[in-house]
Amino acid sequence: MGSRRVGLWIGAAALVGFAAQAATPGPVRRTLPPPALEALRHSLREAAADIPAPESPYALQQEESKVEVGSTAPWDAKAKAWLGAAAATAGYHYDVPDDTPGLSAGTRALLGPIEVSVELNGEPRFAGLSSEGGPPSILLLKGATAVEIAAIAPGAVEGRVAAMTPREAEYRLAAITLFVGDPSTEAEIRGAVKNRTPLRPDVYPTPDPAEVHLIAVRIHGPRKPAEALARRIPAATLRSLLHR
């Protein structure tokens, strides 16, 4: 009888513990206070203004531009603390006008559209090319960590990419992601490229849900002009937007 009572007591205690655990509030999404939301918008405007446009003959397609500013961030209701900052993204589409003077048909065929996005506090992921992309590699840039994925070169994998001339290979599709963040975050990104390991989403507990922890600039387009654009991005200026 005594052992049965002990068993019942243990079972009841376990149920109470489970119920208490289930009732414990976990992370939720909380709306940013208006000043924080405006601060995040301001940081996004500043970051986007620092990104140059691709060189001529590319032109901005204004109707395809977009801006998305997150109005919520993760919140720990029990600790009454922000578990991370809100994210914000600005996207731009550039193309070569059909009536560009002095542009040969051959050159025009090589200059496909370029898409550029500026992302604040997003996941540290690489812009990709689906099944046509080769392995990621580090693109050496001053003051930032940049990762490039280019379309597989002719002959690298049989049947994956049609034969190209050397000039066509220069302009094959590429996806470049430039990261500006804490030294530890950038070191982890470089390590993931070197070791071919997936990137892990970072958590940045913060007293300010509009604080900028990571800036990612993603460029998708022909490799030669995409790399030229990446090299013109002022990483030091973007870095000044972090943690403020």
Secondary structure, DSSP 8 states (H G I E B T S, - for coil): -HHHHHHHHHHHHHHHHHHHHHHS--EEEEE--HHHHHHHHHHHHHHHHTS----TT-EE-GGG-EEEE--EEEEETTTTEE-S---EEEEEEEE--TT-TT--HHHHHH---EEEEEEES--------GGGB---EEE--TTSEEEEEEB--TTTSTTTS----HHHHHTSEEEEEEEEE-HHHHHHHHHHHHHT----------S-TT---EEEEEEEEEHHHHHHHHHTS-HHHHHTTTT-
